[in-house]
Structures are given as C-alpha cells and as structure tokens.
Amino acid sequence: MKRVIYKYTALLLVLLQFSSCSEDLLDKKPVGLIDNANYLQTEEEAELAMFGLYDFLSVGYNNYNDWSSIFFAKIMPGDDVNPGGGNSGDQEKWQVIGKFKHGADNIALQDVWLSQYRLVNSANTIINNVGDLKSRNRIIAEAKFFRGFSYFELVTMFGNVPFFEVNAASKADENKPRTDKKIIYKEIEDDLLEAIKYLPSKSEYSDAMKFRASKGSAQALLGKVYLYQKEYAKAANMFEQVIGSGEYSMKTPYQNIWSLDERGGDESLFEVVYTNTNGHDWSGPWDGTAESNMMMQLMGPRGDNSFNKLDTIQYIDGYGSGYINGWGFVVPTKKIGDLLVNEAGDIRAKASVIPEDVFVAGGGEVNSPANVVGTERTVGNNNWDAYEGYIRLKYCTRTTTTGGPVNEMNHAISFKLIRYADVLLMAAEAYNAIQEDAKAVALIKLVRERAGLNDHSSWESLTGTALFEFIVEERSLELAFEGHRFWDLVRWDKAEKELKDLGFVKGKHEVYPIPRQEIDLNPGISPSDQNPGY
C-alpha cells in the first residue's frame, strides 16, 4: 500500500456519541494522536481506537476534500446511473469511470485505495497492540471485521492486492507484491469467523451503539464473501444464521429506510452514519473531516435553474416530501427508471424515482433544452446528456435529513452498506444455486410484500435458471442506486451483455486498475503487474 500510510505512528482517535433520544447523533470529540506503542492498554483507549475506525470509514465514503467516495466508486460503473453533474467535464474523475474510460492515474480510485488501506492499517494496529483487557476479544473481533470488510472491498474492486496482517516496520516491509485474492479470501474468512465468535448480537448493544458491527454484520459479510466465490452452500448456511437470529426484520416501510429515525434500525446490519447537527456553513471545514454527508449534496437533483419547484413533489400521491436541490450527480438511467416504474411496485418505485412527466404535471419544472424551445425560460445548467427522464429520490437531498444554518453542508443520510433485504436476496440466490428453490421463493416474497406486491402467482412456481433470472431483476429493483448493481453483474458474468454499449470491455473492466502511484512507490509491484488492459 502507499508509503504514506506506513508513516502513521498513531491512530486518529475520535469519540462518537450515538444517542437515539437526541438529534445530535454523532457528536465527535477529538482526542488527539497517541504513540501506539504505549496505547491501547486501557478499556477507554481501546474503545476510542475502535471509534477511530468508524471515523476513517465515514471519511472514506465522504472524502469531499477532493470529492472522492468509496460509494461513488461502487455505484458509478453500473447501468442504473449516469455520472451527471453540471456538464460532461464536471468532476472528470467520475465522468470517465461512468464511461469506462478511466485509467491508473484516476485520483478518485487512488483515494479509494488509500481509504481502504488506512482502515486495514488501523485495524492491524488495534489487533496487534491491544492490551490484556476484559474487552480484548471483542475489540479484536470488531477490528477483524473491519479488516475483513476492507480486504473484501479491495479484492472486489482491484483483484489481487498487497496483503498485510502486521503493519510494515521498515521500508523493506512496505514493498509487498500483489497477493493472490484466493489467499486473501481465506484470510478474510478467518477474520470474519473470529469476529462472529466474539462480537455481540445487535440486540446486546445499547440503543446508542446499534450502528456498530455485530455478530449479524459479520455473518452477513461472510455469507457475501462465500457467495462471491460461488460457495453457495456455505453462503446459505451463513445467511440462515442471520435470518434465524430474529435480530432483523422487514417491518420498516421501504420509503423510511433512509430516514434519520432508522439509523441503526431494524433492517440495518452495517451502515456509515453522519450527523446534521454540527451547524456547518460555507466556511467548511473543507478538508473532509466534517461529520455531515456531503456526498448527498453532490447527488441531489441539479439546481442552477435545472430542476425547479422540487417542493411540489409532496403534493403528488406517494412520493414523500422535503426534496431540495443538490449538484446533480448520480443520475438515473432510463433503463432503471422504466424498470422501477413498471416492475418494482408503487411503493418502491415512488421511493426511488419520479418520472419527468409526473413531476411536471404536479407543478415541477425541468428546464432541459427540449423543454424550453420556443419559450422564455432559460435552459438549466445541467449535464443534460446524462439526464434520461427520471429524477432520483433514493439517497436524495431532503430538508428532513439536513440542518442549518446551511442545508447544503449538513446532510445526515447514512450509507446502508448491508441491509436485511440484501441479505434475504443473497440467501435466495444461494438457495437457488443449491436447488432449494422453495426456500428462495419464501424469502423473495418477504422482500416483494414489503414493496406492496402481494400477488405471487406469476412467478412463485419458477425454478432453476428462470428463478435465478427473477432474483437478478429483484435485486436491481430493491437495491437500485445503492452501489450493488455493477458488482452483481460482474460476478454473474452479465457485465458484457448489459454494459457493452456503455464502453465495458470484458477481461478489463471487471476490476479497477491498481493506482499508478502505488506502482510508482512500491518496488514490489512493477508496471507489468497491472491489471489487464490498463
């Protein structure tokens, strides 16, 4: 990993307070930098170090210092979104990824690499330095969950990567070659099995701590790790344990999943939480350390006279309220918009997108070139090449999830990294693969019934490949705009079919390139070791 990471001699330790009875859910108090050789010897120090890991995760998903985000790297290559923005050159690092024209010098991918290895580095520090404490096993288990999570993200996005269980003690130790991902997968499995053994169940956490990784988080992630390796029986067994635990449910209404009240809620297995109560204004901070979710502002429907009167959506039946303008990135494709409207069921569709004709009929205004010809209105400042007739409402800018004095600076929507519906659909896929289709059908019904689709007569008798294709579509409906679509297509070997017209090249774009800076600084990786095609 990049040399600068190994220059850390301490953890960034930040205390997070997560209170269910207060709107100030994430009030962080900086503790400072402590020499890790003498640290982690008390319960308080170990707990603070763990909170530092959550802080690094939140920054990785919200690094607005240069507008990079792990979430954007996961969602941008999919066929459910176009890059968007103000024009086709706005945030070029994301524009090229959305068009499969990215290279090894892409700064956004370098930032993703750095973010994941910062988590690995910090997890290693905790695992290898925590003292003989009463909470030692739990603390190490939580750190191993993070290490397993980050390495799974790394091998999924980059393929073979350098592997460290102990942080480098010298420059020679830094220069590791890429490790075969099969070996890394085994290490991930070992970490997660250890995490499952010692992590508490979600219900054992206080309401103030339910955002933390739990036994169910580790079981679900391990099931996903098995699923990606096509070890379907093992995946099914792990998902069974999550489902049978009784710790999670589908009782949260679909349209409320991303509300502030549902942070750490019944459907959440693992998420990245933010606050809307720090009162940030345009003075910043602009170094990526604010505790609000600035990526939400980047993702809201474009202002600049592009999409006006968003408040009228509240008067259109079923679409919710409080929508406000953002900066126009992550724009729905017509492909996913049409699919949602036609197949998702009214509840899911209206929580995910609103078609232009419905928006305009309800009093909204879209100032695209097609809409202003022959009128006195002005074309909005938007990347209209990316707009295909739908406005995204999932992960959208809303007054109900932000705060003053400047709404743009204080969004608090969580990134839901693992939620229960995802687990049910992964379990259904695993059951289908081992020819236990009846179990798969029962789980799919739970997901669809929450969406208001109670008539199963047209599909419940499906088996084998036909049922698998139904699961493929159901995942695209349930998890649209959540960053799963591209990686699902890759593991199903469907990426070329679905994405070829967008620029996807089979044998190249299944993974991102190893960042050029890593190759330049690490003698253990030569240019010839780069992923094919880059």
C-alpha positions in Angstrom: 0.0 0.0 0.0 1.1 3.6 -0.4 4.1 4.5 1.7 2.5 7.5 3.3 0.1 5.1 5.2 3.0 3.5 6.9 4.3 6.8 8.2 1.3 6.8 10.7 2.7 6.3 14.2 -0.7 6.6 15.8 -4.4 6.2 15.3 -6.7 9.1 14.7 -8.9 8.6 17.8 -12.3 10.2 17.7 -15.1 9.7 20.2 -18.5 9.2 18.5 -21.7 9.7 20.6 -24.7 7.9 19.0 -27.8 8.7 21.0 -31.3 7.5 20.0 -33.0 10.1 22.1 -31.2 13.2 20.8 -30.9 14.7 17.3 -27.2 15.1 17.9 -26.5 11.5 16.9 -22.8 11.9 16.1 -21.1 14.5 18.3 -17.4 13.8 17.8 -14.7 14.9 20.3 -11.2 14.8 19.0 -8.9 13.0 21.5 -5.6 13.5 19.7 -2.7 11.4 18.4 -1.1 9.0 20.8 2.0 6.9 20.3 0.5 3.5 19.6 3.5 1.7 21.3 2.1 2.9 24.6 -1.5 3.0 23.8 -4.4 0.5 23.8 -3.6 -0.5 27.4 -6.9 0.6 29.0 -10.6 -0.1 28.2 -11.2 3.5 27.3 -8.2 3.7 25.0 -9.3 0.5 23.2 -12.8 1.8 22.8 -11.6 5.2 21.4 -9.4 3.4 18.9 -12.4 1.4 17.7 -14.3 4.7 17.2 -11.4 5.9 15.1 -12.1 3.0 12.7 -15.6 4.2 12.2 -14.4 7.7 11.6 -12.0 6.5 8.9 -14.9 4.6 7.3 -17.1 7.7 7.3 -14.3 9.8 5.7 -13.7 7.1 3.0 -17.3 7.3 1.9 -17.4 11.1 2.2 -14.0 12.5 1.3 -15.2 15.8 -0.1 -11.7 17.2 0.3 -11.4 16.2 -3.4 -14.9 14.8 -3.9 -13.9 11.2 -3.7 -16.0 8.5 -2.2 -16.0 4.7 -1.9 -19.7 4.9 -2.6 -19.2 6.7 -5.9 -16.6 4.1 -6.9 -19.1 1.3 -6.3 -22.1 2.9 -8.0 -20.7 4.8 -10.9 -19.9 1.9 -13.3 -23.4 0.4 -13.0 -26.2 0.7 -15.6 -28.6 2.2 -13.1 -26.8 5.6 -13.1 -25.0 8.1 -15.3 -22.4 10.5 -13.8 -24.4 13.7 -14.2 -23.1 17.0 -12.7 -23.2 20.4 -14.3 -21.6 19.3 -17.6 -19.8 16.4 -19.1 -16.5 17.7 -17.7 -17.7 18.2 -14.1 -15.6 16.1 -11.7 -13.9 14.4 -14.7 -12.5 11.6 -12.5 -16.1 10.3 -12.1 -17.2 11.1 -15.6 -14.6 8.8 -17.1 -15.5 5.9 -14.7 -19.1 6.2 -15.7 -18.0 5.8 -19.4 -15.4 3.1 -18.7 -12.6 5.4 -19.8 -10.7 5.5 -16.5 -7.0 4.8 -16.1 -4.5 4.0 -13.4 -3.9 7.7 -12.8 -7.5 8.4 -11.7 -7.3 10.3 -8.4 -10.7 9.0 -7.2 -9.5 5.4 -7.4 -6.3 6.3 -5.7 -8.3 7.8 -2.8 -10.4 4.7 -2.5 -7.3 2.6 -2.3 -5.9 4.8 0.3 -9.1 4.8 2.3 -9.3 1.1 2.5 -5.7 0.6 3.4 -6.0 3.3 6.1 -8.7 1.1 7.6 -6.5 -2.0 7.3 -3.6 -0.2 8.9 -5.7 1.0 11.8 -7.3 -2.4 12.3 -3.9 -4.0 12.3 -2.7 -1.6 14.9 -5.6 -2.5 17.2 -5.4 -6.2 16.6 -1.6 -6.4 17.3 -1.3 -3.9 20.1 -4.4 -4.1 22.3 -3.5 -5.0 25.9 -4.8 -7.8 28.2 -8.2 -6.2 28.7 -11.6 -7.5 29.7 -12.9 -6.4 26.3 -9.8 -7.7 24.4 -11.6 -10.5 22.5 -14.5 -8.2 21.5 -12.2 -5.3 20.4 -10.0 -7.6 18.3 -13.2 -9.2 16.8 -14.5 -5.8 15.8 -11.2 -4.8 14.3 -11.0 -8.0 12.4 -14.5 -7.3 11.0 -13.2 -4.1 9.6 -10.0 -5.7 8.2 -12.1 -8.4 6.6 -14.6 -5.8 5.2 -11.8 -3.6 3.7 -9.9 -6.5 2.1 -13.1 -7.8 0.6 -13.8 -4.4 -0.9 -10.2 -4.3 -2.1 -10.2 -7.7 -3.9 -13.6 -7.0 -5.3 -12.6 -3.6 -6.8 -8.9 -4.3 -7.6 -8.3 -8.0 -7.7 -5.0 -9.2 -6.2 -3.7 -6.6 -3.8 -0.8 -6.4 -1.2 -1.8 -8.1 2.0 -0.7 -7.1 5.5 -1.7 -8.6 8.8 1.0 -6.7 10.6 1.9 -3.2 9.6 5.3 -2.6 8.0 8.1 -2.0 10.4 10.6 -0.9 7.8 10.7 0.4 4.2 11.6 -3.1 3.0 8.4 -4.4 4.6 6.3 -1.9 2.7 7.3 -3.2 -0.7 5.0 -6.2 -0.9 3.8 -7.6 -4.2 0.2 -8.3 -5.0 -1.2 -11.4 -3.2 -3.4 -13.8 -4.9 -7.0 -12.9 -3.9 -7.7 -16.6 -3.2 -5.2 -16.4 -0.3 -6.8 -13.1 0.8 -10.3 -14.6 0.7 -9.1 -17.3 3.1 -7.7 -14.6 5.5 -11.0 -12.7 5.2 -12.9 -15.8 6.1 -10.7 -16.4 9.1 -11.1 -12.8 10.3 -14.9 -12.9 10.0 -15.2 -16.3 11.7 -13.2 -14.8 14.6 -15.5 -11.8 14.6 -18.6 -13.9 14.7 -17.3 -15.8 17.6 -16.8 -12.7 19.9 -18.9 -9.9 18.5 -22.2 -9.2 20.4 -25.5 -9.6 18.7 -27.1 -6.3 17.7 -29.7 -6.5 20.5 -26.9 -6.7 23.0 -25.8 -3.2 22.1 -27.4 -0.2 23.8 -29.6 1.9 21.5 -26.7 4.4 21.4 -24.4 1.8 19.9 -26.5 -0.1 17.4 -24.6 1.4 14.5 -21.6 -0.8 15.4 -20.6 -4.1 13.7 -22.3 -7.1 15.3 -22.4 -10.8 15.0 -25.0 -10.4 12.3 -22.9 -8.0 10.4 -20.0 -10.4 10.3 -22.3 -13.4 9.4 -23.9 -11.4 6.5 -20.5 -10.3 5.2 -19.1 -13.8 5.4 -22.1 -15.1 3.5 -21.4 -12.5 0.9 -17.8 -13.5 0.7 -18.8 -17.1 0.1 -21.4 -16.0 -2.5 -18.8 -14.1 -4.5 -16.7 -17.3 -4.5 -19.7 -19.4 -5.6 -19.5 -21.4 -2.4 -23.3 -21.4 -2.3 -23.9 -24.0 0.5 -21.6 -22.1 2.9 -23.2 -18.8 1.9 -26.7 -20.2 2.5 -25.7 -21.5 5.9 -24.3 -18.2 7.0 -27.4 -16.3 5.8 -29.6 -18.8 7.6 -27.9 -17.8 10.8 -28.7 -14.1 10.2 -32.3 -14.8 9.2 -32.8 -17.2 12.1 -31.4 -14.9 14.7 -34.5 -12.7 14.9 -32.3 -9.7 15.1 -33.5 -8.1 11.9 -36.8 -7.5 10.1 -38.6 -6.1 7.1 -41.1 -4.1 9.1 -39.5 -0.7 8.2 -41.6 0.8 5.4 -39.5 1.0 2.3 -39.8 4.8 2.0 -38.5 5.2 5.5 -35.3 3.1 5.3 -33.1 6.2 4.8 -34.8 8.4 7.4 -32.9 9.7 10.4 -35.1 7.6 12.7 -33.9 4.4 11.0 -30.2 4.9 11.6 -29.2 1.6 13.2 -32.8 0.5 12.7 -34.4 -3.0 12.3 -33.1 -3.5 8.8 -29.6 -2.2 9.3 -26.7 -4.7 9.6 -23.9 -2.2 8.8 -24.0 1.4 7.8 -22.0 4.6 7.8 -23.6 7.3 9.9 -23.5 11.1 9.7 -25.0 14.0 11.6 -26.9 17.1 10.6 -26.4 19.0 13.9 -22.9 20.3 13.6 -24.1 23.6 12.1 -21.5 23.7 9.3 -21.7 26.7 6.9 -19.8 27.6 3.7 -16.6 28.2 5.7 -16.2 24.5 6.0 -14.3 22.5 7.1 -13.3 21.6 3.6 -10.6 19.0 4.5 -13.0 16.1 4.6 -13.4 16.0 8.4 -16.9 17.4 8.8 -19.4 14.8 10.2 -22.2 15.6 7.7 -22.6 13.6 4.5 -21.6 16.0 1.7 -21.9 13.3 -0.9 -25.7 13.8 -0.6 -25.3 17.4 -1.7 -23.4 16.2 -4.7 -26.1 13.7 -5.5 -29.3 15.9 -5.3 -31.3 17.0 -8.4 -29.3 19.8 -10.0 -30.2 23.4 -9.1 -28.9 26.2 -11.3 -32.4 26.6 -12.8 -32.3 22.9 -14.0 -34.9 21.3 -11.7 -37.2 23.8 -10.0 -40.1 23.6 -7.6 -39.0 20.3 -6.1 -41.3 21.0 -3.1 -44.2 20.3 -5.4 -43.4 16.6 -5.2 -45.0 16.4 -1.8 -48.4 17.1 -3.4 -48.0 14.1 -5.8 -49.5 11.0 -4.3 -47.0 8.6 -2.7 -43.7 10.4 -3.4 -43.0 11.9 0.0 -41.9 15.4 0.8 -39.0 17.7 1.6 -36.9 17.4 -1.6 -34.4 20.1 -2.3 -31.8 20.8 -4.9 -28.3 19.4 -5.0 -25.5 19.4 -7.6 -26.8 16.8 -10.0 -24.5 13.7 -9.8 -25.6 10.0 -10.0 -28.5 10.4 -12.4 -30.9 7.5 -13.0 -30.8 5.9 -16.4 -33.9 5.3 -18.5 -33.2 1.6 -18.2 -33.6 1.5 -14.4 -36.3 4.2 -14.3 -38.5 2.3 -16.7 -37.9 -1.0 -14.8 -38.7 0.6 -11.5 -41.9 2.2 -12.7 -43.1 -1.0 -14.5 -42.0 -3.7 -12.1 -40.9 -2.5 -8.7 -44.4 -1.9 -7.3 -45.8 1.5 -6.4 -44.1 1.8 -3.0 -40.6 1.0 -4.2 -40.8 2.9 -7.4 -42.1 6.1 -5.8 -39.4 5.9 -3.1 -36.7 5.6 -5.8 -37.5 7.8 -8.8 -40.1 10.2 -10.2 -40.6 10.4 -13.9 -40.4 13.8 -15.6 -43.9 13.8 -16.8 -45.3 13.1 -13.3 -43.1 15.8 -11.8 -44.1 18.4 -14.3 -47.8 17.5 -14.2 -47.6 18.1 -10.4 -46.1 21.6 -10.8 -42.4 20.9 -11.1 -40.2 22.4 -13.7 -37.5 20.8 -15.8 -35.5 23.3 -17.9 -33.9 20.9 -20.3 -33.2 22.1 -23.9 -36.1 20.0 -25.1 -38.5 21.7 -22.6 -37.5 25.4 -23.2 -37.6 25.6 -27.0 -40.0 28.3 -28.1 -40.5 29.7 -24.5 -39.0 32.5 -22.4 -37.5 30.1 -19.9 -33.7 29.6 -19.6 -32.1 26.2 -20.1 -30.8 24.9 -16.7 -27.0 24.5 -16.0 -27.0 20.7 -16.0 -25.3 17.8 -17.8 -28.3 17.1 -20.0 -26.5 14.3 -21.8 -26.8 12.3 -18.6 -30.4 13.0 -17.9 -32.9 10.4 -19.3 -36.2 11.5 -17.9 -36.1 10.5 -14.3 -35.2 12.2 -11.0 -33.6 10.0 -8.3 -35.4 10.2 -4.9 -33.5 7.4 -3.1 -30.3 8.9 -1.5 -31.7 12.4 -2.3 -31.3 15.8 -0.7 -34.1 16.5 1.7 -34.9 19.1 4.3 -35.9 16.3 6.6 -32.4 14.9 6.7 -30.3 18.0 6.8 -29.9 21.0 9.1 -28.9 24.7 9.2 -27.5 27.2 9.0 -26.6 25.9 5.5 -28.6 22.9 4.3 -26.1 22.0 1.7 -23.4 21.5 4.4 -25.3 19.3 6.9 -26.8 16.2 5.3 -27.1 13.2 7.6 -28.3 10.3 5.4 -26.5 7.1 6.2 -24.9 4.8 3.6 -26.6 1.4 4.1 -23.7 -1.0 3.4 -25.6 -4.2 4.4 -29.3 -4.2 5.0 -31.7 -7.1 5.6 -33.4 -7.1 2.2 -30.0 -7.5 0.6 -29.3 -10.5 2.9 -32.7 -12.1 2.0 -32.0 -11.8 -1.7 -28.4 -13.1 -1.4 -29.8 -16.0 0.6 -32.4 -16.7 -2.1 -29.7 -16.7 -4.7 -27.6 -19.2 -2.7 -30.6 -21.5 -2.1 -31.4 -21.3 -5.8 -27.9 -22.4 -6.6 -28.1 -25.4 -4.4 -31.6 -26.3 -5.8 -33.6 -25.4 -2.7 -35.9 -23.1 -4.7 -38.8 -23.3 -2.2 -36.7 -21.6 0.4 -35.6 -19.0 -2.1 -39.2 -18.2 -3.1 -40.2 -17.7 0.6 -37.5 -15.1 1.1 -38.3 -13.2 -2.2 -41.9 -13.0 -1.0 -40.8 -11.1 2.1 -39.0 -8.5 0.0 -41.8 -8.1 -2.5 -44.6 -7.9 0.1 -42.8 -5.0 1.8 -42.9 -3.3 -1.6 -46.7 -3.9 -1.7 -46.5 -6.8 -4.2 -48.7 -9.5 -2.6 -49.7 -11.4 -5.7 -47.0 -14.0 -6.4 -48.9 -16.2 -8.8 -47.0 -15.2 -11.9 -43.6 -16.2 -10.5 -43.7 -18.4 -7.4 -43.6 -21.6 -9.3 -40.3 -20.7 -11.1 -37.3 -22.9 -10.5 -33.7 -23.2 -11.6 -32.4 -20.6 -14.1 -35.8 -19.0 -14.5 -35.9 -18.3 -10.8 -32.3 -17.0 -10.8 -33.2 -14.5 -13.5 -36.1 -13.4 -11.4 -33.7 -12.8 -8.4 -31.4 -10.9 -10.7 -34.3 -8.5 -11.6 -35.5 -8.3 -8.0 -32.1 -7.2 -6.8 -32.0 -4.4 -9.4 -35.4 -3.2 -8.2 -34.8 -3.5 -4.4 -31.2 -2.2 -4.4 -31.3 0.4 -7.2 -28.8 3.3 -6.6 -27.2 1.5 -3.6 -23.9 0.5 -5.3 -24.5 -3.2 -5.8 -25.5 -3.4 -9.5 -22.2 -3.3 -11.2 -20.5 -5.8 -8.9 -23.5 -8.1 -9.2 -23.2 -8.0 -13.0 -19.5 -8.9 -12.8 -20.0 -11.9 -10.5 -22.9 -13.1 -12.6 -20.8 -12.7 -15.8 -23.5 -10.5 -17.2 -21.5 -7.2 -17.3 -20.5 -7.5 -21.0 -24.1 -8.1 -22.1 -25.6 -5.3 -20.0 -22.8 -2.7 -20.2 -21.0 -3.3 -23.6 -22.9 -0.3 -25.2 -21.6 1.9 -22.3 -18.0 1.0 -23.0 -17.4 -2.0 -20.8 -14.7 -4.3 -22.1 -14.7 -7.9 -20.9 -11.4 -9.0 -19.4 -10.6 -5.5 -18.4 -13.3 -3.6 -16.6 -14.3 -6.3 -14.1 -11.8 -4.6 -11.8 -10.3 -1.2 -11.4 -6.6 -0.6 -12.2 -4.0 -0.6 -9.4 -3.4 3.1 -8.8 -0.3 4.3 -10.7 1.0 6.0 -7.5 1.1 2.6 -5.8 3.1 1.1 -8.6 5.5 4.1 -8.7 6.1 3.9 -4.9 6.1 0.2 -4.4 9.0 -1.7 -5.9 7.1 -4.9 -5.2 4.7 -4.1 -8.0 6.0 -3.5 -11.5 4.1 -1.9 -14.4 3.8 -5.4 -15.9 1.8 -6.4 -12.7 -1.0 -4.0 -13.6 -4.5 -5.4 -14.2 -5.0 -6.4 -17.9 -6.0 -3.7 -20.3 -4.8 -0.7 -18.2 
